[in-house]
Amino acid sequence: MARPKKERETVRLSLELSAQVRERLDDMRERSEADSITEVIRRALSLFDLALKQREGGGEVIFRGPDGDEQKLVLV
């Protein structure tokens, strides 16, 4: 069966990563049930973009644990 035609233009990137980073990406792929490492990277970029937009607009990103403990995401 032929693959469906992609609706948007894509580009291929080649990344040189340490074995440790590759293992982390594989772990995140499994834990998030993503179809591929590419999908993990797309999702990570979306989150990073959202965090940057919040910072640029004067906002902040706060993570709240199940115990109510809060941790601020600091972007440097």
PyMOL Python script that loads the backbone (N, CA, C, O; Angstrom):
from pymol import cmd

cmd.read_pdbstr("""\
ATOM      1  N   MET A   1       0.837  -1.176   0.000  1.00  0.00           N
ATOM      2  CA  MET A   1       0.000   0.000   0.000  1.00  0.00           C
ATOM      3  C   MET A   1       0.884   1.242   0.000  1.00  0.00           C
ATOM      4  O   MET A   1       1.845   1.319   0.765  1.00  0.00           O
ATOM      5  N   ALA A   2       0.569   2.203  -0.842  1.00  0.00           N
ATOM      6  CA  ALA A   2       1.362   3.422  -0.957  1.00  0.00           C
ATOM      7  C   ALA A   2       1.100   4.346   0.235  1.00  0.00           C
ATOM      8  O   ALA A   2      -0.004   4.394   0.779  1.00  0.00           O
ATOM      9  N   ARG A   3       2.130   5.065   0.615  1.00  0.00           N
ATOM     10  CA  ARG A   3       1.987   6.044   1.695  1.00  0.00           C
ATOM     11  C   ARG A   3       1.170   7.228   1.202  1.00  0.00           C
ATOM     12  O   ARG A   3       1.301   7.634   0.047  1.00  0.00           O
ATOM     13  N   PRO A   4       0.330   7.784   2.062  1.00  0.00           N
ATOM     14  CA  PRO A   4      -0.444   8.962   1.644  1.00  0.00           C
ATOM     15  C   PRO A   4       0.473  10.149   1.381  1.00  0.00           C
ATOM     16  O   PRO A   4       1.492  10.326   2.049  1.00  0.00           O
ATOM     17  N   LYS A   5       0.098  10.951   0.406  1.00  0.00           N
ATOM     18  CA  LYS A   5       0.896  12.126   0.062  1.00  0.00           C
ATOM     19  C   LYS A   5       0.840  13.139   1.196  1.00  0.00           C
ATOM     20  O   LYS A   5      -0.228  13.425   1.736  1.00  0.00           O
ATOM     21  N   LYS A   6       2.004  13.677   1.552  1.00  0.00           N
ATOM     22  CA  LYS A   6       2.082  14.682   2.606  1.00  0.00           C
ATOM     23  C   LYS A   6       1.522  16.000   2.102  1.00  0.00           C
ATOM     24  O   LYS A   6       1.768  16.400   0.964  1.00  0.00           O
ATOM     25  N   GLU A   7       0.762  16.673   2.965  1.00  0.00           N
ATOM     26  CA  GLU A   7       0.129  17.922   2.575  1.00  0.00           C
ATOM     27  C   GLU A   7       1.060  19.111   2.680  1.00  0.00           C
ATOM     28  O   GLU A   7       0.857  20.113   1.993  1.00  0.00           O
ATOM     29  N   ARG A   8       2.087  19.024   3.532  1.00  0.00           N
ATOM     30  CA  ARG A   8       2.992  20.151   3.662  1.00  0.00           C
ATOM     31  C   ARG A   8       4.404  19.743   3.302  1.00  0.00           C
ATOM     32  O   ARG A   8       4.788  18.579   3.411  1.00  0.00           O
ATOM     33  N   GLU A   9       5.159  20.725   2.874  1.00  0.00           N
ATOM     34  CA  GLU A   9       6.545  20.486   2.485  1.00  0.00           C
ATOM     35  C   GLU A   9       7.369  20.113   3.712  1.00  0.00           C
ATOM     36  O   GLU A   9       7.194  20.695   4.783  1.00  0.00           O
ATOM     37  N   THR A  10       8.234  19.176   3.562  1.00  0.00           N
ATOM     38  CA  THR A  10       9.107  18.758   4.660  1.00  0.00           C
ATOM     39  C   THR A  10      10.563  18.891   4.245  1.00  0.00           C
ATOM     40  O   THR A  10      10.888  18.957   3.059  1.00  0.00           O
ATOM     41  N   VAL A  11      11.425  18.930   5.241  1.00  0.00           N
ATOM     42  CA  VAL A  11      12.869  18.927   5.007  1.00  0.00           C
ATOM     43  C   VAL A  11      13.472  17.852   5.900  1.00  0.00           C
ATOM     44  O   VAL A  11      12.946  17.565   6.976  1.00  0.00           O
ATOM     45  N   ARG A  12      14.539  17.278   5.472  1.00  0.00           N
ATOM     46  CA  ARG A  12      15.224  16.245   6.244  1.00  0.00           C
ATOM     47  C   ARG A  12      16.389  16.879   6.986  1.00  0.00           C
ATOM     48  O   ARG A  12      17.172  17.637   6.415  1.00  0.00           O
ATOM     49  N   LEU A  13      16.490  16.553   8.277  1.00  0.00           N
ATOM     50  CA  LEU A  13      17.589  17.028   9.101  1.00  0.00           C
ATOM     51  C   LEU A  13      18.422  15.835   9.550  1.00  0.00           C
ATOM     52  O   LEU A  13      17.904  14.738   9.757  1.00  0.00           O
ATOM     53  N   SER A  14      19.689  16.064   9.694  1.00  0.00           N
ATOM     54  CA  SER A  14      20.574  15.042  10.222  1.00  0.00           C
ATOM     55  C   SER A  14      21.148  15.579  11.531  1.00  0.00           C
ATOM     56  O   SER A  14      21.795  16.625  11.550  1.00  0.00           O
ATOM     57  N   LEU A  15      20.908  14.857  12.620  1.00  0.00           N
ATOM     58  CA  LEU A  15      21.361  15.295  13.931  1.00  0.00           C
ATOM     59  C   LEU A  15      22.443  14.372  14.459  1.00  0.00           C
ATOM     60  O   LEU A  15      22.343  13.150  14.349  1.00  0.00           O
ATOM     61  N   GLU A  16      23.464  14.960  15.024  1.00  0.00           N
ATOM     62  CA  GLU A  16      24.492  14.177  15.703  1.00  0.00           C
ATOM     63  C   GLU A  16      24.229  14.300  17.193  1.00  0.00           C
ATOM     64  O   GLU A  16      24.373  15.380  17.766  1.00  0.00           O
ATOM     65  N   LEU A  17      23.839  13.188  17.827  1.00  0.00           N
ATOM     66  CA  LEU A  17      23.472  13.169  19.239  1.00  0.00           C
ATOM     67  C   LEU A  17      24.323  12.154  19.983  1.00  0.00           C
ATOM     68  O   LEU A  17      24.774  11.161  19.412  1.00  0.00           O
ATOM     69  N   SER A  18      24.533  12.415  21.249  1.00  0.00           N
ATOM     70  CA  SER A  18      25.236  11.423  22.059  1.00  0.00           C
ATOM     71  C   SER A  18      24.324  10.212  22.259  1.00  0.00           C
ATOM     72  O   SER A  18      23.109  10.303  22.083  1.00  0.00           O
ATOM     73  N   ALA A  19      24.907   9.107  22.617  1.00  0.00           N
ATOM     74  CA  ALA A  19      24.127   7.893  22.874  1.00  0.00           C
ATOM     75  C   ALA A  19      23.152   8.124  24.020  1.00  0.00           C
ATOM     76  O   ALA A  19      22.043   7.588  24.007  1.00  0.00           O
ATOM     77  N   GLN A  20      23.551   8.912  25.007  1.00  0.00           N
ATOM     78  CA  GLN A  20      22.691   9.197  26.153  1.00  0.00           C
ATOM     79  C   GLN A  20      21.445   9.968  25.721  1.00  0.00           C
ATOM     80  O   GLN A  20      20.341   9.661  26.171  1.00  0.00           O
ATOM     81  N   VAL A  21      21.611  10.964  24.853  1.00  0.00           N
ATOM     82  CA  VAL A  21      20.464  11.734  24.365  1.00  0.00           C
ATOM     83  C   VAL A  21      19.549  10.835  23.545  1.00  0.00           C
ATOM     84  O   VAL A  21      18.327  10.915  23.671  1.00  0.00           O
ATOM     85  N   ARG A  22      20.121   9.993  22.717  1.00  0.00           N
ATOM     86  CA  ARG A  22      19.312   9.055  21.916  1.00  0.00           C
ATOM     87  C   ARG A  22      18.499   8.142  22.833  1.00  0.00           C
ATOM     88  O   ARG A  22      17.326   7.882  22.564  1.00  0.00           O
ATOM     89  N   GLU A  23      19.108   7.657  23.906  1.00  0.00           N
ATOM     90  CA  GLU A  23      18.392   6.806  24.859  1.00  0.00           C
ATOM     91  C   GLU A  23      17.249   7.569  25.518  1.00  0.00           C
ATOM     92  O   GLU A  23      16.168   7.016  25.718  1.00  0.00           O
ATOM     93  N   ARG A  24      17.481   8.827  25.856  1.00  0.00           N
ATOM     94  CA  ARG A  24      16.418   9.653  26.452  1.00  0.00           C
ATOM     95  C   ARG A  24      15.276   9.843  25.475  1.00  0.00           C
ATOM     96  O   ARG A  24      14.110   9.774  25.863  1.00  0.00           O
ATOM     97  N   LEU A  25      15.596  10.083  24.205  1.00  0.00           N
ATOM     98  CA  LEU A  25      14.545  10.224  23.193  1.00  0.00           C
ATOM     99  C   LEU A  25      13.747   8.929  23.045  1.00  0.00           C
ATOM    100  O   LEU A  25      12.520   8.962  22.955  1.00  0.00           O
ATOM    101  N   ASP A  26      14.434   7.806  23.022  1.00  0.00           N
ATOM    102  CA  ASP A  26      13.737   6.515  22.940  1.00  0.00           C
ATOM    103  C   ASP A  26      12.829   6.302  24.142  1.00  0.00           C
ATOM    104  O   ASP A  26      11.701   5.830  24.002  1.00  0.00           O
ATOM    105  N   ASP A  27      13.330   6.655  25.329  1.00  0.00           N
ATOM    106  CA  ASP A  27      12.532   6.515  26.544  1.00  0.00           C
ATOM    107  C   ASP A  27      11.291   7.398  26.483  1.00  0.00           C
ATOM    108  O   ASP A  27      10.195   6.957  26.829  1.00  0.00           O
ATOM    109  N   MET A  28      11.462   8.645  26.044  1.00  0.00           N
ATOM    110  CA  MET A  28      10.324   9.560  25.930  1.00  0.00           C
ATOM    111  C   MET A  28       9.332   9.069  24.882  1.00  0.00           C
ATOM    112  O   MET A  28       8.123   9.226  25.052  1.00  0.00           O
ATOM    113  N   ARG A  29       9.831   8.480  23.807  1.00  0.00           N
ATOM    114  CA  ARG A  29       8.943   7.941  22.777  1.00  0.00           C
ATOM    115  C   ARG A  29       8.062   6.850  23.362  1.00  0.00           C
ATOM    116  O   ARG A  29       6.853   6.828  23.131  1.00  0.00           O
ATOM    117  N   GLU A  30       8.663   5.954  24.114  1.00  0.00           N
ATOM    118  CA  GLU A  30       7.905   4.863  24.726  1.00  0.00           C
ATOM    119  C   GLU A  30       6.908   5.387  25.754  1.00  0.00           C
ATOM    120  O   GLU A  30       5.743   4.991  25.745  1.00  0.00           O
ATOM    121  N   ARG A  31       7.354   6.267  26.633  1.00  0.00           N
ATOM    122  CA  ARG A  31       6.490   6.778  27.703  1.00  0.00           C
ATOM    123  C   ARG A  31       5.334   7.610  27.167  1.00  0.00           C
ATOM    124  O   ARG A  31       4.248   7.606  27.746  1.00  0.00           O
ATOM    125  N   SER A  32       5.555   8.324  26.066  1.00  0.00           N
ATOM    126  CA  SER A  32       4.502   9.173  25.499  1.00  0.00           C
ATOM    127  C   SER A  32       3.665   8.436  24.453  1.00  0.00           C
ATOM    128  O   SER A  32       2.679   8.967  23.942  1.00  0.00           O
ATOM    129  N   GLU A  33       4.073   7.213  24.148  1.00  0.00           N
ATOM    130  CA  GLU A  33       3.404   6.402  23.127  1.00  0.00           C
ATOM    131  C   GLU A  33       3.407   7.085  21.763  1.00  0.00           C
ATOM    132  O   GLU A  33       2.474   6.929  20.976  1.00  0.00           O
ATOM    133  N   ALA A  34       4.470   7.845  21.494  1.00  0.00           N
ATOM    134  CA  ALA A  34       4.627   8.487  20.193  1.00  0.00           C
ATOM    135  C   ALA A  34       5.015   7.442  19.160  1.00  0.00           C
ATOM    136  O   ALA A  34       5.611   6.417  19.489  1.00  0.00           O
ATOM    137  N   ASP A  35       4.672   7.711  17.918  1.00  0.00           N
ATOM    138  CA  ASP A  35       4.981   6.773  16.839  1.00  0.00           C
ATOM    139  C   ASP A  35       6.459   6.762  16.468  1.00  0.00           C
ATOM    140  O   ASP A  35       6.961   5.772  15.936  1.00  0.00           O
ATOM    141  N   SER A  36       7.162   7.872  16.751  1.00  0.00           N
ATOM    142  CA  SER A  36       8.552   7.970  16.322  1.00  0.00           C
ATOM    143  C   SER A  36       9.287   9.017  17.167  1.00  0.00           C
ATOM    144  O   SER A  36       8.677   9.800  17.896  1.00  0.00           O
ATOM    145  N   ILE A  37      10.590   9.000  17.043  1.00  0.00           N
ATOM    146  CA  ILE A  37      11.401  10.028  17.696  1.00  0.00           C
ATOM    147  C   ILE A  37      11.104  11.386  17.070  1.00  0.00           C
ATOM    148  O   ILE A  37      11.131  12.407  17.757  1.00  0.00           O
ATOM    149  N   THR A  38      10.823  11.401  15.775  1.00  0.00           N
ATOM    150  CA  THR A  38      10.450  12.646  15.112  1.00  0.00           C
ATOM    151  C   THR A  38       9.227  13.256  15.781  1.00  0.00           C
ATOM    152  O   THR A  38       9.173  14.469  15.983  1.00  0.00           O
ATOM    153  N   GLU A  39       8.247  12.430  16.126  1.00  0.00           N
ATOM    154  CA  GLU A  39       7.048  12.918  16.806  1.00  0.00           C
ATOM    155  C   GLU A  39       7.391  13.465  18.188  1.00  0.00           C
ATOM    156  O   GLU A  39       6.826  14.475  18.609  1.00  0.00           O
ATOM    157  N   VAL A  40       8.304  12.817  18.894  1.00  0.00           N
ATOM    158  CA  VAL A  40       8.744  13.318  20.202  1.00  0.00           C
ATOM    159  C   VAL A  40       9.359  14.705  20.040  1.00  0.00           C
ATOM    160  O   VAL A  40       9.068  15.608  20.825  1.00  0.00           O
ATOM    161  N   ILE A  41      10.190  14.875  19.046  1.00  0.00           N
ATOM    162  CA  ILE A  41      10.845  16.161  18.814  1.00  0.00           C
ATOM    163  C   ILE A  41       9.814  17.217  18.431  1.00  0.00           C
ATOM    164  O   ILE A  41       9.907  18.353  18.895  1.00  0.00           O
ATOM    165  N   ARG A  42       8.832  16.873  17.595  1.00  0.00           N
ATOM    166  CA  ARG A  42       7.768  17.821  17.236  1.00  0.00           C
ATOM    167  C   ARG A  42       7.002  18.285  18.473  1.00  0.00           C
ATOM    168  O   ARG A  42       6.742  19.475  18.646  1.00  0.00           O
ATOM    169  N   ARG A  43       6.647  17.333  19.325  1.00  0.00           N
ATOM    170  CA  ARG A  43       5.911  17.679  20.549  1.00  0.00           C
ATOM    171  C   ARG A  43       6.755  18.553  21.465  1.00  0.00           C
ATOM    172  O   ARG A  43       6.253  19.516  22.046  1.00  0.00           O
ATOM    173  N   ALA A  44       8.035  18.222  21.595  1.00  0.00           N
ATOM    174  CA  ALA A  44       8.934  19.012  22.444  1.00  0.00           C
ATOM    175  C   ALA A  44       9.058  20.438  21.912  1.00  0.00           C
ATOM    176  O   ALA A  44       9.075  21.392  22.690  1.00  0.00           O
ATOM    177  N   LEU A  45       9.143  20.585  20.598  1.00  0.00           N
ATOM    178  CA  LEU A  45       9.228  21.922  20.008  1.00  0.00           C
ATOM    179  C   LEU A  45       7.954  22.723  20.264  1.00  0.00           C
ATOM    180  O   LEU A  45       8.016  23.929  20.503  1.00  0.00           O
ATOM    181  N   SER A  46       6.812  22.064  20.216  1.00  0.00           N
ATOM    182  CA  SER A  46       5.548  22.745  20.502  1.00  0.00           C
ATOM    183  C   SER A  46       5.516  23.266  21.930  1.00  0.00           C
ATOM    184  O   SER A  46       5.091  24.394  22.179  1.00  0.00           O
ATOM    185  N   LEU A  47       5.968  22.437  22.870  1.00  0.00           N
ATOM    186  CA  LEU A  47       6.003  22.872  24.273  1.00  0.00           C
ATOM    187  C   LEU A  47       6.987  24.015  24.485  1.00  0.00           C
ATOM    188  O   LEU A  47       6.693  24.970  25.204  1.00  0.00           O
ATOM    189  N   PHE A  48       8.146  23.915  23.863  1.00  0.00           N
ATOM    190  CA  PHE A  48       9.150  24.965  23.999  1.00  0.00           C
ATOM    191  C   PHE A  48       8.640  26.270  23.397  1.00  0.00           C
ATOM    192  O   PHE A  48       8.844  27.339  23.972  1.00  0.00           O
ATOM    193  N   ASP A  49       7.983  26.189  22.249  1.00  0.00           N
ATOM    194  CA  ASP A  49       7.415  27.373  21.612  1.00  0.00           C
ATOM    195  C   ASP A  49       6.378  28.028  22.521  1.00  0.00           C
ATOM    196  O   ASP A  49       6.358  29.251  22.663  1.00  0.00           O
ATOM    197  N   LEU A  50       5.520  27.221  23.132  1.00  0.00           N
ATOM    198  CA  LEU A  50       4.512  27.742  24.054  1.00  0.00           C
ATOM    199  C   LEU A  50       5.169  28.439  25.245  1.00  0.00           C
ATOM    200  O   LEU A  50       4.742  29.522  25.646  1.00  0.00           O
ATOM    201  N   ALA A  51       6.203  27.821  25.808  1.00  0.00           N
ATOM    202  CA  ALA A  51       6.906  28.412  26.948  1.00  0.00           C
ATOM    203  C   ALA A  51       7.559  29.741  26.563  1.00  0.00           C
ATOM    204  O   ALA A  51       7.508  30.702  27.331  1.00  0.00           O
ATOM    205  N   LEU A  52       8.169  29.800  25.384  1.00  0.00           N
ATOM    206  CA  LEU A  52       8.786  31.050  24.931  1.00  0.00           C
ATOM    207  C   LEU A  52       7.745  32.141  24.738  1.00  0.00           C
ATOM    208  O   LEU A  52       7.977  33.290  25.115  1.00  0.00           O
ATOM    209  N   LYS A  53       6.596  31.796  24.154  1.00  0.00           N
ATOM    210  CA  LYS A  53       5.535  32.782  23.949  1.00  0.00           C
ATOM    211  C   LYS A  53       5.036  33.315  25.290  1.00  0.00           C
ATOM    212  O   LYS A  53       4.775  34.510  25.422  1.00  0.00           O
ATOM    213  N   GLN A  54       4.902  32.444  26.277  1.00  0.00           N
ATOM    214  CA  GLN A  54       4.488  32.893  27.605  1.00  0.00           C
ATOM    215  C   GLN A  54       5.501  33.870  28.180  1.00  0.00           C
ATOM    216  O   GLN A  54       5.129  34.921  28.702  1.00  0.00           O
ATOM    217  N   ARG A  55       6.773  33.528  28.084  1.00  0.00           N
ATOM    218  CA  ARG A  55       7.818  34.406  28.626  1.00  0.00           C
ATOM    219  C   ARG A  55       7.831  35.742  27.895  1.00  0.00           C
ATOM    220  O   ARG A  55       7.939  36.794  28.525  1.00  0.00           O
ATOM    221  N   GLU A  56       7.723  35.706  26.576  1.00  0.00           N
ATOM    222  CA  GLU A  56       7.741  36.936  25.787  1.00  0.00           C
ATOM    223  C   GLU A  56       6.544  37.835  26.116  1.00  0.00           C
ATOM    224  O   GLU A  56       6.635  39.059  26.021  1.00  0.00           O
ATOM    225  N   GLY A  57       5.432  37.223  26.501  1.00  0.00           N
ATOM    226  CA  GLY A  57       4.241  37.982  26.858  1.00  0.00           C
ATOM    227  C   GLY A  57       4.178  38.361  28.326  1.00  0.00           C
ATOM    228  O   GLY A  57       3.170  38.901  28.784  1.00  0.00           O
ATOM    229  N   GLY A  58       5.238  38.087  29.067  1.00  0.00           N
ATOM    230  CA  GLY A  58       5.278  38.432  30.479  1.00  0.00           C
ATOM    231  C   GLY A  58       4.731  37.348  31.388  1.00  0.00           C
ATOM    232  O   GLY A  58       4.633  37.546  32.599  1.00  0.00           O
ATOM    233  N   GLY A  59       4.375  36.211  30.823  1.00  0.00           N
ATOM    234  CA  GLY A  59       3.844  35.110  31.619  1.00  0.00           C
ATOM    235  C   GLY A  59       4.936  34.173  32.095  1.00  0.00           C
ATOM    236  O   GLY A  59       6.125  34.430  31.910  1.00  0.00           O
ATOM    237  N   GLU A  60       4.515  33.096  32.704  1.00  0.00           N
ATOM    238  CA  GLU A  60       5.440  32.072  33.163  1.00  0.00           C
ATOM    239  C   GLU A  60       4.752  30.715  33.089  1.00  0.00           C
ATOM    240  O   GLU A  60       3.526  30.627  33.018  1.00  0.00           O
ATOM    241  N   VAL A  61       5.550  29.673  33.107  1.00  0.00           N
ATOM    242  CA  VAL A  61       5.032  28.313  33.074  1.00  0.00           C
ATOM    243  C   VAL A  61       5.306  27.680  34.429  1.00  0.00           C
ATOM    244  O   VAL A  61       6.445  27.644  34.896  1.00  0.00           O
ATOM    245  N   ILE A  62       4.245  27.181  35.053  1.00  0.00           N
ATOM    246  CA  ILE A  62       4.345  26.561  36.371  1.00  0.00           C
ATOM    247  C   ILE A  62       3.863  25.124  36.282  1.00  0.00           C
ATOM    248  O   ILE A  62       2.804  24.847  35.718  1.00  0.00           O
ATOM    249  N   PHE A  63       4.647  24.213  36.840  1.00  0.00           N
ATOM    250  CA  PHE A  63       4.246  22.811  36.954  1.00  0.00           C
ATOM    251  C   PHE A  63       3.770  22.576  38.374  1.00  0.00           C
ATOM    252  O   PHE A  63       4.450  22.947  39.330  1.00  0.00           O
ATOM    253  N   ARG A  64       2.610  21.963  38.516  1.00  0.00           N
ATOM    254  CA  ARG A  64       2.072  21.669  39.847  1.00  0.00           C
ATOM    255  C   ARG A  64       1.978  20.157  40.000  1.00  0.00           C
ATOM    256  O   ARG A  64       1.310  19.486  39.214  1.00  0.00           O
ATOM    257  N   GLY A  65       2.652  19.627  41.016  1.00  0.00           N
ATOM    258  CA  GLY A  65       2.635  18.202  41.293  1.00  0.00           C
ATOM    259  C   GLY A  65       1.347  17.788  41.971  1.00  0.00           C
ATOM    260  O   GLY A  65       0.552  18.638  42.372  1.00  0.00           O
ATOM    261  N   PRO A  66       1.134  16.489  42.101  1.00  0.00           N
ATOM    262  CA  PRO A  66      -0.086  15.986  42.733  1.00  0.00           C
ATOM    263  C   PRO A  66      -0.225  16.415  44.189  1.00  0.00           C
ATOM    264  O   PRO A  66      -1.330  16.433  44.731  1.00  0.00           O
ATOM    265  N   ASP A  67       0.894  16.759  44.821  1.00  0.00           N
ATOM    266  CA  ASP A  67       0.848  17.215  46.216  1.00  0.00           C
ATOM    267  C   ASP A  67       0.660  18.729  46.321  1.00  0.00           C
ATOM    268  O   ASP A  67       0.662  19.279  47.422  1.00  0.00           O
ATOM    269  N   GLY A  68       0.495  19.406  45.176  1.00  0.00           N
ATOM    270  CA  GLY A  68       0.299  20.852  45.167  1.00  0.00           C
ATOM    271  C   GLY A  68       1.590  21.641  45.088  1.00  0.00           C
ATOM    272  O   GLY A  68       1.564  22.864  44.947  1.00  0.00           O
ATOM    273  N   ASP A  69       2.729  20.950  45.177  1.00  0.00           N
ATOM    274  CA  ASP A  69       4.026  21.620  45.083  1.00  0.00           C
ATOM    275  C   ASP A  69       4.186  22.191  43.676  1.00  0.00           C
ATOM    276  O   ASP A  69       3.916  21.509  42.688  1.00  0.00           O
ATOM    277  N   GLU A  70       4.626  23.443  43.592  1.00  0.00           N
ATOM    278  CA  GLU A  70       4.780  24.112  42.303  1.00  0.00           C
ATOM    279  C   GLU A  70       6.245  24.334  41.983  1.00  0.00           C
ATOM    280  O   GLU A  70       7.071  24.590  42.860  1.00  0.00           O
ATOM    281  N   GLN A  71       6.538  24.226  40.694  1.00  0.00           N
ATOM    282  CA  GLN A  71       7.888  24.461  40.215  1.00  0.00           C
ATOM    283  C   GLN A  71       7.800  25.304  38.956  1.00  0.00           C
ATOM    284  O   GLN A  71       7.096  24.953  38.009  1.00  0.00           O
ATOM    285  N   LYS A  72       8.521  26.421  38.952  1.00  0.00           N
ATOM    286  CA  LYS A  72       8.519  27.341  37.809  1.00  0.00           C
ATOM    287  C   LYS A  72       9.538  26.868  36.773  1.00  0.00           C
ATOM    288  O   LYS A  72      10.665  26.508  37.112  1.00  0.00           O
ATOM    289  N   LEU A  73       9.125  26.875  35.514  1.00  0.00           N
ATOM    290  CA  LEU A  73      10.039  26.560  34.416  1.00  0.00           C
ATOM    291  C   LEU A  73      10.849  27.800  34.110  1.00  0.00           C
ATOM    292  O   LEU A  73      10.290  28.843  33.771  1.00  0.00           O
ATOM    293  N   VAL A  74      12.159  27.696  34.227  1.00  0.00           N
ATOM    294  CA  VAL A  74      13.043  28.824  33.965  1.00  0.00           C
ATOM    295  C   VAL A  74      13.731  28.581  32.626  1.00  0.00           C
ATOM    296  O   VAL A  74      14.415  27.576  32.437  1.00  0.00           O
ATOM    297  N   LEU A  75      13.538  29.513  31.706  1.00  0.00           N
ATOM    298  CA  LEU A  75      14.185  29.436  30.395  1.00  0.00           C
ATOM    299  C   LEU A  75      15.366  30.382  30.395  1.00  0.00           C
ATOM    300  O   LEU A  75      15.214  31.573  30.665  1.00  0.00           O
ATOM    301  N   VAL A  76      16.528  29.866  30.098  1.00  0.00           N
ATOM    302  CA  VAL A  76      17.720  30.704  30.086  1.00  0.00           C
ATOM    303  C   VAL A  76      18.193  30.928  28.666  1.00  0.00           C
ATOM    304  O   VAL A  76      19.192  31.614  28.449  1.00  0.00           O
TER     305      VAL A  76
END
""", "prot")
cmd.dss("prot")
cmd.show_as("cartoon", "prot")
cmd.util.cbc("prot")
cmd.orient("prot")
